[in-house]
Amino acid sequence: RALENIRAVLVAAGADMRDVVKVGVFLANIADAKAMNEVYAEFFASNPPARTTVGAALPGGALVEIDAVALLPG
C-alpha cells in the first residue's frame, strides 16, 4: 500500500515511478526484507532507484514506512 500511495502522489504531481531517484524503506522486522524486495520489484521492474532498507521501530504498529525522492519532468 505504501508504494501505491507514492505512485498516486507522483501521478498527481505529473510524474511516475520512473522519476524516483531514491527510496528509503523502514521495516519493523528486517526479516520482512525478502518479501518487501518482491513487492518493490513489481513497482520498479527496470532500472530501480537507489535504496536503503533498515530495521526501525515504527509508530502505531506499522510494519513498513517508505519515503521517496523524485525528479519532476521538465
mmCIF file of the N, C-alpha and C atoms, coordinates in Angstrom:
data_MODEL
# 
_entry.id   MODEL 
# 
loop_
_atom_site.group_PDB 
_atom_site.id 
_atom_site.type_symbol 
_atom_site.label_atom_id 
_atom_site.label_alt_id 
_atom_site.label_comp_id 
_atom_site.label_asym_id 
_atom_site.label_entity_id 
_atom_site.label_seq_id 
_atom_site.pdbx_PDB_ins_code 
_atom_site.Cartn_x 
_atom_site.Cartn_y 
_atom_site.Cartn_z 
_atom_site.occupancy 
_atom_site.B_iso_or_equiv 
_atom_site.pdbx_formal_charge 
_atom_site.auth_seq_id 
_atom_site.auth_comp_id 
_atom_site.auth_asym_id 
_atom_site.auth_atom_id 
_atom_site.pdbx_PDB_model_num 
ATOM 1   N N  . ARG A 1 1  ? 0.815  -1.200  0.000   1.00 0.00 ? 1  ARG A N  1 
ATOM 2   C CA . ARG A 1 1  ? 0.000  0.000   0.000   1.00 0.00 ? 1  ARG A CA 1 
ATOM 3   C C  . ARG A 1 1  ? 0.864  1.272   0.000   1.00 0.00 ? 1  ARG A C  1 
ATOM 4   N N  . ALA A 1 2  ? 1.988  1.248   0.708   1.00 0.00 ? 2  ALA A N  1 
ATOM 5   C CA . ALA A 1 2  ? 2.851  2.430   0.758   1.00 0.00 ? 2  ALA A CA 1 
ATOM 6   C C  . ALA A 1 2  ? 3.337  2.821   -0.640  1.00 0.00 ? 2  ALA A C  1 
ATOM 7   N N  . LEU A 1 3  ? 3.733  1.848   -1.437  1.00 0.00 ? 3  LEU A N  1 
ATOM 8   C CA . LEU A 1 3  ? 4.213  2.152   -2.788  1.00 0.00 ? 3  LEU A CA 1 
ATOM 9   C C  . LEU A 1 3  ? 3.079  2.613   -3.694  1.00 0.00 ? 3  LEU A C  1 
ATOM 10  N N  . GLU A 1 4  ? 1.883  2.098   -3.493  1.00 0.00 ? 4  GLU A N  1 
ATOM 11  C CA . GLU A 1 4  ? 0.727  2.579   -4.255  1.00 0.00 ? 4  GLU A CA 1 
ATOM 12  C C  . GLU A 1 4  ? 0.446  4.041   -3.916  1.00 0.00 ? 4  GLU A C  1 
ATOM 13  N N  . ASN A 1 5  ? 0.586  4.401   -2.638  1.00 0.00 ? 5  ASN A N  1 
ATOM 14  C CA . ASN A 1 5  ? 0.383  5.800   -2.234  1.00 0.00 ? 5  ASN A CA 1 
ATOM 15  C C  . ASN A 1 5  ? 1.431  6.710   -2.855  1.00 0.00 ? 5  ASN A C  1 
ATOM 16  N N  . ILE A 1 6  ? 2.670  6.247   -2.878  1.00 0.00 ? 6  ILE A N  1 
ATOM 17  C CA . ILE A 1 6  ? 3.737  7.040   -3.503  1.00 0.00 ? 6  ILE A CA 1 
ATOM 18  C C  . ILE A 1 6  ? 3.436  7.243   -4.978  1.00 0.00 ? 6  ILE A C  1 
ATOM 19  N N  . ARG A 1 7  ? 2.997  6.179   -5.647  1.00 0.00 ? 7  ARG A N  1 
ATOM 20  C CA . ARG A 1 7  ? 2.662  6.300   -7.070  1.00 0.00 ? 7  ARG A CA 1 
ATOM 21  C C  . ARG A 1 7  ? 1.535  7.324   -7.273  1.00 0.00 ? 7  ARG A C  1 
ATOM 22  N N  . ALA A 1 8  ? 0.521  7.310   -6.421  1.00 0.00 ? 8  ALA A N  1 
ATOM 23  C CA . ALA A 1 8  ? -0.599 8.255   -6.546  1.00 0.00 ? 8  ALA A CA 1 
ATOM 24  C C  . ALA A 1 8  ? -0.134 9.703   -6.373  1.00 0.00 ? 8  ALA A C  1 
ATOM 25  N N  . VAL A 1 9  ? 0.749  9.946   -5.425  1.00 0.00 ? 9  VAL A N  1 
ATOM 26  C CA . VAL A 1 9  ? 1.279  11.295  -5.215  1.00 0.00 ? 9  VAL A CA 1 
ATOM 27  C C  . VAL A 1 9  ? 2.087  11.741  -6.438  1.00 0.00 ? 9  VAL A C  1 
ATOM 28  N N  . LEU A 1 10 ? 2.886  10.845  -6.973  1.00 0.00 ? 10 LEU A N  1 
ATOM 29  C CA . LEU A 1 10 ? 3.677  11.175  -8.158  1.00 0.00 ? 10 LEU A CA 1 
ATOM 30  C C  . LEU A 1 10 ? 2.783  11.524  -9.347  1.00 0.00 ? 10 LEU A C  1 
ATOM 31  N N  . VAL A 1 11 ? 1.767  10.704  -9.573  1.00 0.00 ? 11 VAL A N  1 
ATOM 32  C CA . VAL A 1 11 ? 0.859  10.949  -10.696 1.00 0.00 ? 11 VAL A CA 1 
ATOM 33  C C  . VAL A 1 11 ? 0.175  12.307  -10.531 1.00 0.00 ? 11 VAL A C  1 
ATOM 34  N N  . ALA A 1 12 ? -0.247 12.627  -9.322  1.00 0.00 ? 12 ALA A N  1 
ATOM 35  C CA . ALA A 1 12 ? -0.883 13.927  -9.066  1.00 0.00 ? 12 ALA A CA 1 
ATOM 36  C C  . ALA A 1 12 ? 0.063  15.082  -9.363  1.00 0.00 ? 12 ALA A C  1 
ATOM 37  N N  . ALA A 1 13 ? 1.366  14.836  -9.238  1.00 0.00 ? 13 ALA A N  1 
ATOM 38  C CA . ALA A 1 13 ? 2.367  15.880  -9.497  1.00 0.00 ? 13 ALA A CA 1 
ATOM 39  C C  . ALA A 1 13 ? 2.859  15.863  -10.945 1.00 0.00 ? 13 ALA A C  1 
ATOM 40  N N  . GLY A 1 14 ? 2.314  14.969  -11.760 1.00 0.00 ? 14 GLY A N  1 
ATOM 41  C CA . GLY A 1 14 ? 2.730  14.896  -13.160 1.00 0.00 ? 14 GLY A CA 1 
ATOM 42  C C  . GLY A 1 14 ? 3.944  14.027  -13.388 1.00 0.00 ? 14 GLY A C  1 
ATOM 43  N N  . ALA A 1 15 ? 4.217  13.117  -12.488 1.00 0.00 ? 15 ALA A N  1 
ATOM 44  C CA . ALA A 1 15 ? 5.383  12.236  -12.594 1.00 0.00 ? 15 ALA A CA 1 
ATOM 45  C C  . ALA A 1 15 ? 4.924  10.778  -12.483 1.00 0.00 ? 15 ALA A C  1 
ATOM 46  N N  . ASP A 1 16 ? 5.874  9.866   -12.494 1.00 0.00 ? 16 ASP A N  1 
ATOM 47  C CA . ASP A 1 16 ? 5.559  8.463   -12.257 1.00 0.00 ? 16 ASP A CA 1 
ATOM 48  C C  . ASP A 1 16 ? 6.748  7.788   -11.577 1.00 0.00 ? 16 ASP A C  1 
ATOM 49  N N  . MET A 1 17 ? 6.624  6.501   -11.350 1.00 0.00 ? 17 MET A N  1 
ATOM 50  C CA . MET A 1 17 ? 7.648  5.765   -10.600 1.00 0.00 ? 17 MET A CA 1 
ATOM 51  C C  . MET A 1 17 ? 9.021  5.815   -11.285 1.00 0.00 ? 17 MET A C  1 
ATOM 52  N N  . ARG A 1 18 ? 9.058  6.015   -12.588 1.00 0.00 ? 18 ARG A N  1 
ATOM 53  C CA . ARG A 1 18 ? 10.352 6.110   -13.292 1.00 0.00 ? 18 ARG A CA 1 
ATOM 54  C C  . ARG A 1 18 ? 11.116 7.370   -12.916 1.00 0.00 ? 18 ARG A C  1 
ATOM 55  N N  . ASP A 1 19 ? 10.431 8.337   -12.320 1.00 0.00 ? 19 ASP A N  1 
ATOM 56  C CA . ASP A 1 19 ? 11.070 9.587   -11.917 1.00 0.00 ? 19 ASP A CA 1 
ATOM 57  C C  . ASP A 1 19 ? 11.676 9.525   -10.516 1.00 0.00 ? 19 ASP A C  1 
ATOM 58  N N  . VAL A 1 20 ? 11.467 8.416   -9.811  1.00 0.00 ? 20 VAL A N  1 
ATOM 59  C CA . VAL A 1 20 ? 12.011 8.253   -8.457  1.00 0.00 ? 20 VAL A CA 1 
ATOM 60  C C  . VAL A 1 20 ? 13.509 7.984   -8.546  1.00 0.00 ? 20 VAL A C  1 
ATOM 61  N N  . VAL A 1 21 ? 14.297 8.726   -7.768  1.00 0.00 ? 21 VAL A N  1 
ATOM 62  C CA . VAL A 1 21 ? 15.751 8.561   -7.790  1.00 0.00 ? 21 VAL A CA 1 
ATOM 63  C C  . VAL A 1 21 ? 16.310 7.962   -6.500  1.00 0.00 ? 21 VAL A C  1 
ATOM 64  N N  . LYS A 1 22 ? 15.512 7.998   -5.421  1.00 0.00 ? 22 LYS A N  1 
ATOM 65  C CA . LYS A 1 22 ? 15.979 7.434   -4.142  1.00 0.00 ? 22 LYS A CA 1 
ATOM 66  C C  . LYS A 1 22 ? 14.772 7.015   -3.314  1.00 0.00 ? 22 LYS A C  1 
ATOM 67  N N  . VAL A 1 23 ? 14.920 5.859   -2.660  1.00 0.00 ? 23 VAL A N  1 
ATOM 68  C CA . VAL A 1 23 ? 13.861 5.339   -1.798  1.00 0.00 ? 23 VAL A CA 1 
ATOM 69  C C  . VAL A 1 23 ? 14.481 4.925   -0.466  1.00 0.00 ? 23 VAL A C  1 
ATOM 70  N N  . GLY A 1 24 ? 13.782 5.228   0.614   1.00 0.00 ? 24 GLY A N  1 
ATOM 71  C CA . GLY A 1 24 ? 14.159 4.758   1.952   1.00 0.00 ? 24 GLY A CA 1 
ATOM 72  C C  . GLY A 1 24 ? 13.067 3.832   2.460   1.00 0.00 ? 24 GLY A C  1 
ATOM 73  N N  . VAL A 1 25 ? 13.440 2.631   2.845   1.00 0.00 ? 25 VAL A N  1 
ATOM 74  C CA . VAL A 1 25 ? 12.475 1.650   3.354   1.00 0.00 ? 25 VAL A CA 1 
ATOM 75  C C  . VAL A 1 25 ? 12.820 1.364   4.806   1.00 0.00 ? 25 VAL A C  1 
ATOM 76  N N  . PHE A 1 26 ? 11.823 1.482   5.669   1.00 0.00 ? 26 PHE A N  1 
ATOM 77  C CA . PHE A 1 26 ? 11.989 1.232   7.097   1.00 0.00 ? 26 PHE A CA 1 
ATOM 78  C C  . PHE A 1 26 ? 11.064 0.086   7.473   1.00 0.00 ? 26 PHE A C  1 
ATOM 79  N N  . LEU A 1 27 ? 11.638 -1.006  7.958   1.00 0.00 ? 27 LEU A N  1 
ATOM 80  C CA . LEU A 1 27 ? 10.864 -2.200  8.288   1.00 0.00 ? 27 LEU A CA 1 
ATOM 81  C C  . LEU A 1 27 ? 10.851 -2.430  9.788   1.00 0.00 ? 27 LEU A C  1 
ATOM 82  N N  . ALA A 1 28 ? 9.676  -2.718  10.330  1.00 0.00 ? 28 ALA A N  1 
ATOM 83  C CA . ALA A 1 28 ? 9.574  -3.044  11.749  1.00 0.00 ? 28 ALA A CA 1 
ATOM 84  C C  . ALA A 1 28 ? 10.317 -4.341  12.042  1.00 0.00 ? 28 ALA A C  1 
ATOM 85  N N  . ASN A 1 29 ? 10.340 -5.255  11.070  1.00 0.00 ? 29 ASN A N  1 
ATOM 86  C CA . ASN A 1 29 ? 11.051 -6.522  11.211  1.00 0.00 ? 29 ASN A CA 1 
ATOM 87  C C  . ASN A 1 29 ? 11.918 -6.709  9.974   1.00 0.00 ? 29 ASN A C  1 
ATOM 88  N N  . ILE A 1 30 ? 13.205 -6.601  10.123  1.00 0.00 ? 30 ILE A N  1 
ATOM 89  C CA . ILE A 1 30 ? 14.111 -6.687  8.975   1.00 0.00 ? 30 ILE A CA 1 
ATOM 90  C C  . ILE A 1 30 ? 14.006 -8.043  8.272   1.00 0.00 ? 30 ILE A C  1 
ATOM 91  N N  . ALA A 1 31 ? 13.468 -9.035  8.941   1.00 0.00 ? 31 ALA A N  1 
ATOM 92  C CA . ALA A 1 31 ? 13.245 -10.340 8.310   1.00 0.00 ? 31 ALA A CA 1 
ATOM 93  C C  . ALA A 1 31 ? 12.220 -10.252 7.183   1.00 0.00 ? 31 ALA A C  1 
ATOM 94  N N  . ASP A 1 32 ? 11.459 -9.164  7.120   1.00 0.00 ? 32 ASP A N  1 
ATOM 95  C CA . ASP A 1 32 ? 10.488 -8.951  6.047   1.00 0.00 ? 32 ASP A CA 1 
ATOM 96  C C  . ASP A 1 32 ? 11.136 -8.402  4.779   1.00 0.00 ? 32 ASP A C  1 
ATOM 97  N N  . ALA A 1 33 ? 12.440 -8.231  4.773   1.00 0.00 ? 33 ALA A N  1 
ATOM 98  C CA . ALA A 1 33 ? 13.138 -7.629  3.628   1.00 0.00 ? 33 ALA A CA 1 
ATOM 99  C C  . ALA A 1 33 ? 12.931 -8.423  2.347   1.00 0.00 ? 33 ALA A C  1 
ATOM 100 N N  . LYS A 1 34 ? 12.961 -9.741  2.416   1.00 0.00 ? 34 LYS A N  1 
ATOM 101 C CA . LYS A 1 34 ? 12.786 -10.550 1.205   1.00 0.00 ? 34 LYS A CA 1 
ATOM 102 C C  . LYS A 1 34 ? 11.411 -10.315 0.587   1.00 0.00 ? 34 LYS A C  1 
ATOM 103 N N  . ALA A 1 35 ? 10.364 -10.334 1.407   1.00 0.00 ? 35 ALA A N  1 
ATOM 104 C CA . ALA A 1 35 ? 9.014  -10.103 0.895   1.00 0.00 ? 35 ALA A CA 1 
ATOM 105 C C  . ALA A 1 35 ? 8.892  -8.679  0.341   1.00 0.00 ? 35 ALA A C  1 
ATOM 106 N N  . MET A 1 36 ? 9.495  -7.715  1.029   1.00 0.00 ? 36 MET A N  1 
ATOM 107 C CA . MET A 1 36 ? 9.466  -6.338  0.558   1.00 0.00 ? 36 MET A CA 1 
ATOM 108 C C  . MET A 1 36 ? 10.160 -6.226  -0.794  1.00 0.00 ? 36 MET A C  1 
ATOM 109 N N  . ASN A 1 37 ? 11.282 -6.915  -0.966  1.00 0.00 ? 37 ASN A N  1 
ATOM 110 C CA . ASN A 1 37 ? 12.003 -6.877  -2.239  1.00 0.00 ? 37 ASN A CA 1 
ATOM 111 C C  . ASN A 1 37 ? 11.143 -7.377  -3.394  1.00 0.00 ? 37 ASN A C  1 
ATOM 112 N N  . GLU A 1 38 ? 10.328 -8.390  -3.133  1.00 0.00 ? 38 GLU A N  1 
ATOM 113 C CA . GLU A 1 38 ? 9.466  -8.935  -4.184  1.00 0.00 ? 38 GLU A CA 1 
ATOM 114 C C  . GLU A 1 38 ? 8.418  -7.904  -4.608  1.00 0.00 ? 38 GLU A C  1 
ATOM 115 N N  . VAL A 1 39 ? 7.810  -7.227  -3.644  1.00 0.00 ? 39 VAL A N  1 
ATOM 116 C CA . VAL A 1 39 ? 6.818  -6.199  -3.962  1.00 0.00 ? 39 VAL A CA 1 
ATOM 117 C C  . VAL A 1 39 ? 7.500  -5.005  -4.628  1.00 0.00 ? 39 VAL A C  1 
ATOM 118 N N  . TYR A 1 40 ? 8.649  -4.620  -4.109  1.00 0.00 ? 40 TYR A N  1 
ATOM 119 C CA . TYR A 1 40 ? 9.409  -3.489  -4.652  1.00 0.00 ? 40 TYR A CA 1 
ATOM 120 C C  . TYR A 1 40 ? 9.711  -3.708  -6.139  1.00 0.00 ? 40 TYR A C  1 
ATOM 121 N N  . ALA A 1 41 ? 10.068 -4.930  -6.494  1.00 0.00 ? 41 ALA A N  1 
ATOM 122 C CA . ALA A 1 41 ? 10.401 -5.243  -7.887  1.00 0.00 ? 41 ALA A CA 1 
ATOM 123 C C  . ALA A 1 41 ? 9.194  -5.080  -8.810  1.00 0.00 ? 41 ALA A C  1 
ATOM 124 N N  . GLU A 1 42 ? 7.994  -5.215  -8.287  1.00 0.00 ? 42 GLU A N  1 
ATOM 125 C CA . GLU A 1 42 ? 6.795  -5.003  -9.102  1.00 0.00 ? 42 GLU A CA 1 
ATOM 126 C C  . GLU A 1 42 ? 6.634  -3.521  -9.460  1.00 0.00 ? 42 GLU A C  1 
ATOM 127 N N  . PHE A 1 43 ? 7.045  -2.641  -8.579  1.00 0.00 ? 43 PHE A N  1 
ATOM 128 C CA . PHE A 1 43 ? 6.898  -1.206  -8.805  1.00 0.00 ? 43 PHE A CA 1 
ATOM 129 C C  . PHE A 1 43 ? 8.094  -0.614  -9.538  1.00 0.00 ? 43 PHE A C  1 
ATOM 130 N N  . PHE A 1 44 ? 9.249  -1.225  -9.383  1.00 0.00 ? 44 PHE A N  1 
ATOM 131 C CA . PHE A 1 44 ? 10.478 -0.748  -10.030 1.00 0.00 ? 44 PHE A CA 1 
ATOM 132 C C  . PHE A 1 44 ? 11.093 -1.924  -10.794 1.00 0.00 ? 44 PHE A C  1 
ATOM 133 N N  . ALA A 1 45 ? 10.427 -2.344  -11.869 1.00 0.00 ? 45 ALA A N  1 
ATOM 134 C CA . ALA A 1 45 ? 10.826 -3.542  -12.608 1.00 0.00 ? 45 ALA A CA 1 
ATOM 135 C C  . ALA A 1 45 ? 12.161 -3.366  -13.331 1.00 0.00 ? 45 ALA A C  1 
ATOM 136 N N  . SER A 1 46 ? 12.409 -2.166  -13.847 1.00 0.00 ? 46 SER A N  1 
ATOM 137 C CA . SER A 1 46 ? 13.671 -1.943  -14.552 1.00 0.00 ? 46 SER A CA 1 
ATOM 138 C C  . SER A 1 46 ? 14.310 -0.661  -14.041 1.00 0.00 ? 46 SER A C  1 
ATOM 139 N N  . ASN A 1 47 ? 15.609 -0.664  -13.966 1.00 0.00 ? 47 ASN A N  1 
ATOM 140 C CA . ASN A 1 47 ? 16.377 0.497   -13.530 1.00 0.00 ? 47 ASN A CA 1 
ATOM 141 C C  . ASN A 1 47 ? 15.869 1.066   -12.202 1.00 0.00 ? 47 ASN A C  1 
ATOM 142 N N  . PRO A 1 48 ? 15.850 0.250   -11.143 1.00 0.00 ? 48 PRO A N  1 
ATOM 143 C CA . PRO A 1 48 ? 15.342 0.734   -9.855  1.00 0.00 ? 48 PRO A CA 1 
ATOM 144 C C  . PRO A 1 48 ? 16.214 1.850   -9.284  1.00 0.00 ? 48 PRO A C  1 
ATOM 145 N N  . PRO A 1 49 ? 15.601 2.750   -8.511  1.00 0.00 ? 49 PRO A N  1 
ATOM 146 C CA . PRO A 1 49 ? 16.353 3.849   -7.915  1.00 0.00 ? 49 PRO A CA 1 
ATOM 147 C C  . PRO A 1 49 ? 17.250 3.362   -6.776  1.00 0.00 ? 49 PRO A C  1 
ATOM 148 N N  . ALA A 1 50 ? 18.163 4.219   -6.363  1.00 0.00 ? 50 ALA A N  1 
ATOM 149 C CA . ALA A 1 50 ? 18.991 3.931   -5.188  1.00 0.00 ? 50 ALA A CA 1 
ATOM 150 C C  . ALA A 1 50 ? 18.062 3.705   -4.002  1.00 0.00 ? 50 ALA A C  1 
ATOM 151 N N  . ARG A 1 51 ? 18.459 2.787   -3.101  1.00 0.00 ? 51 ARG A N  1 
ATOM 152 C CA . ARG A 1 51 ? 17.578 2.463   -1.985  1.00 0.00 ? 51 ARG A CA 1 
ATOM 153 C C  . ARG A 1 51 ? 18.375 2.106   -0.745  1.00 0.00 ? 51 ARG A C  1 
ATOM 154 N N  . THR A 1 52 ? 17.831 2.497   0.392   1.00 0.00 ? 52 THR A N  1 
ATOM 155 C CA . THR A 1 52 ? 18.319 1.997   1.677   1.00 0.00 ? 52 THR A CA 1 
ATOM 156 C C  . THR A 1 52 ? 17.155 1.259   2.317   1.00 0.00 ? 52 THR A C  1 
ATOM 157 N N  . THR A 1 53 ? 17.481 0.183   3.030   1.00 0.00 ? 53 THR A N  1 
ATOM 158 C CA . THR A 1 53 ? 16.483 -0.575  3.783   1.00 0.00 ? 53 THR A CA 1 
ATOM 159 C C  . THR A 1 53 ? 17.053 -0.822  5.163   1.00 0.00 ? 53 THR A C  1 
ATOM 160 N N  . VAL A 1 54 ? 16.297 -0.417  6.181   1.00 0.00 ? 54 VAL A N  1 
ATOM 161 C CA . VAL A 1 54 ? 16.766 -0.573  7.552   1.00 0.00 ? 54 VAL A CA 1 
ATOM 162 C C  . VAL A 1 54 ? 15.632 -1.067  8.435   1.00 0.00 ? 54 VAL A C  1 
ATOM 163 N N  . GLY A 1 55 ? 16.017 -1.732  9.508   1.00 0.00 ? 55 GLY A N  1 
ATOM 164 C CA . GLY A 1 55 ? 15.063 -2.093  10.538  1.00 0.00 ? 55 GLY A CA 1 
ATOM 165 C C  . GLY A 1 55 ? 14.849 -0.882  11.426  1.00 0.00 ? 55 GLY A C  1 
ATOM 166 N N  . ALA A 1 56 ? 13.596 -0.657  11.837  1.00 0.00 ? 56 ALA A N  1 
ATOM 167 C CA . ALA A 1 56 ? 13.293 0.543   12.621  1.00 0.00 ? 56 ALA A CA 1 
ATOM 168 C C  . ALA A 1 56 ? 12.090 0.299   13.525  1.00 0.00 ? 56 ALA A C  1 
ATOM 169 N N  . ALA A 1 57 ? 12.064 0.990   14.638  1.00 0.00 ? 57 ALA A N  1 
ATOM 170 C CA . ALA A 1 57 ? 10.885 0.996   15.498  1.00 0.00 ? 57 ALA A CA 1 
ATOM 171 C C  . ALA A 1 57 ? 9.897  1.981   14.880  1.00 0.00 ? 57 ALA A C  1 
ATOM 172 N N  . LEU A 1 58 ? 8.773  1.474   14.402  1.00 0.00 ? 58 LEU A N  1 
ATOM 173 C CA . LEU A 1 58 ? 7.803  2.310   13.708  1.00 0.00 ? 58 LEU A CA 1 
ATOM 174 C C  . LEU A 1 58 ? 6.609  2.603   14.612  1.00 0.00 ? 58 LEU A C  1 
ATOM 175 N N  . PRO A 1 59 ? 6.035  3.781   14.484  1.00 0.00 ? 59 PRO A N  1 
ATOM 176 C CA . PRO A 1 59 ? 4.921  4.157   15.358  1.00 0.00 ? 59 PRO A CA 1 
ATOM 177 C C  . PRO A 1 59 ? 3.624  3.439   14.994  1.00 0.00 ? 59 PRO A C  1 
ATOM 178 N N  . GLY A 1 60 ? 2.758  3.296   15.963  1.00 0.00 ? 60 GLY A N  1 
ATOM 179 C CA . GLY A 1 60 ? 1.406  2.818   15.724  1.00 0.00 ? 60 GLY A CA 1 
ATOM 180 C C  . GLY A 1 60 ? 1.283  1.404   15.217  1.00 0.00 ? 60 GLY A C  1 
ATOM 181 N N  . GLY A 1 61 ? 2.290  0.595   15.426  1.00 0.00 ? 61 GLY A N  1 
ATOM 182 C CA . GLY A 1 61 ? 2.217  -0.786  14.960  1.00 0.00 ? 61 GLY A CA 1 
ATOM 183 C C  . GLY A 1 61 ? 2.443  -0.958  13.468  1.00 0.00 ? 61 GLY A C  1 
ATOM 184 N N  . ALA A 1 62 ? 2.920  0.089   12.796  1.00 0.00 ? 62 ALA A N  1 
ATOM 185 C CA . ALA A 1 62 ? 3.199  -0.008  11.360  1.00 0.00 ? 62 ALA A CA 1 
ATOM 186 C C  . ALA A 1 62 ? 4.271  -1.053  11.102  1.00 0.00 ? 62 ALA A C  1 
ATOM 187 N N  . LEU A 1 63 ? 4.147  -1.750  9.984   1.00 0.00 ? 63 LEU A N  1 
ATOM 188 C CA . LEU A 1 63 ? 5.131  -2.759  9.609   1.00 0.00 ? 63 LEU A CA 1 
ATOM 189 C C  . LEU A 1 63 ? 6.181  -2.201  8.647   1.00 0.00 ? 63 LEU A C  1 
ATOM 190 N N  . VAL A 1 64 ? 5.784  -1.196  7.873   1.00 0.00 ? 64 VAL A N  1 
ATOM 191 C CA . VAL A 1 64 ? 6.703  -0.619  6.890   1.00 0.00 ? 64 VAL A CA 1 
ATOM 192 C C  . VAL A 1 64 ? 6.410  0.870   6.739   1.00 0.00 ? 64 VAL A C  1 
ATOM 193 N N  . GLU A 1 65 ? 7.459  1.613   6.481   1.00 0.00 ? 65 GLU A N  1 
ATOM 194 C CA . GLU A 1 65 ? 7.345  3.030   6.123   1.00 0.00 ? 65 GLU A CA 1 
ATOM 195 C C  . GLU A 1 65 ? 8.307  3.251   4.972   1.00 0.00 ? 65 GLU A C  1 
ATOM 196 N N  . ILE A 1 66 ? 7.861  3.982   3.961   1.00 0.00 ? 66 ILE A N  1 
ATOM 197 C CA . ILE A 1 66 ? 8.691  4.200   2.772   1.00 0.00 ? 66 ILE A CA 1 
ATOM 198 C C  . ILE A 1 66 ? 8.653  5.671   2.408   1.00 0.00 ? 66 ILE A C  1 
ATOM 199 N N  . ASP A 1 67 ? 9.831  6.230   2.121   1.00 0.00 ? 67 ASP A N  1 
ATOM 200 C CA . ASP A 1 67 ? 9.875  7.584   1.575   1.00 0.00 ? 67 ASP A CA 1 
ATOM 201 C C  . ASP A 1 67 ? 10.561 7.525   0.215   1.00 0.00 ? 67 ASP A C  1 
ATOM 202 N N  . ALA A 1 68 ? 10.281 8.509   -0.609  1.00 0.00 ? 68 ALA A N  1 
ATOM 203 C CA . ALA A 1 68 ? 10.854 8.517   -1.951  1.00 0.00 ? 68 ALA A CA 1 
ATOM 204 C C  . ALA A 1 68 ? 11.171 9.954   -2.359  1.00 0.00 ? 68 ALA A C  1 
ATOM 205 N N  . VAL A 1 69 ? 12.219 10.080  -3.154  1.00 0.00 ? 69 VAL A N  1 
ATOM 206 C CA . VAL A 1 69 ? 12.612 11.351  -3.740  1.00 0.00 ? 69 VAL A CA 1 
ATOM 207 C C  . VAL A 1 69 ? 12.503 11.173  -5.264  1.00 0.00 ? 69 VAL A C  1 
ATOM 208 N N  . ALA A 1 70 ? 11.806 12.094  -5.901  1.00 0.00 ? 70 ALA A N  1 
ATOM 209 C CA . ALA A 1 70 ? 11.644 12.014  -7.355  1.00 0.00 ? 70 ALA A CA 1 
ATOM 210 C C  . ALA A 1 70 ? 12.016 13.351  -7.983  1.00 0.00 ? 70 ALA A C  1 
ATOM 211 N N  . LEU A 1 71 ? 12.485 13.283  -9.215  1.00 0.00 ? 71 LEU A N  1 
ATOM 212 C CA . LEU A 1 71 ? 12.749 14.482  -10.013 1.00 0.00 ? 71 LEU A CA 1 
ATOM 213 C C  . LEU A 1 71 ? 11.568 14.660  -10.956 1.00 0.00 ? 71 LEU A C  1 
ATOM 214 N N  . LEU A 1 72 ? 10.894 15.794  -10.848 1.00 0.00 ? 72 LEU A N  1 
ATOM 215 C CA . LEU A 1 72 ? 9.747  16.032  -11.716 1.00 0.00 ? 72 LEU A CA 1 
ATOM 216 C C  . LEU A 1 72 ? 10.207 16.284  -13.144 1.00 0.00 ? 72 LEU A C  1 
ATOM 217 N N  . PRO A 1 73 ? 9.447  15.777  -14.112 1.00 0.00 ? 73 PRO A N  1 
ATOM 218 C CA . PRO A 1 73 ? 9.814  16.006  -15.510 1.00 0.00 ? 73 PRO A CA 1 
ATOM 219 C C  . PRO A 1 73 ? 9.837  17.507  -15.816 1.00 0.00 ? 73 PRO A C  1 
ATOM 220 N N  . GLY A 1 74 ? 10.760 17.874  -16.704 1.00 0.00 ? 74 GLY A N  1 
ATOM 221 C CA . GLY A 1 74 ? 10.843 19.261  -17.139 1.00 0.00 ? 74 GLY A CA 1 
ATOM 222 C C  . GLY A 1 74 ? 11.603 20.065  -16.174 1.00 0.00 ? 74 GLY A C  1 
# 
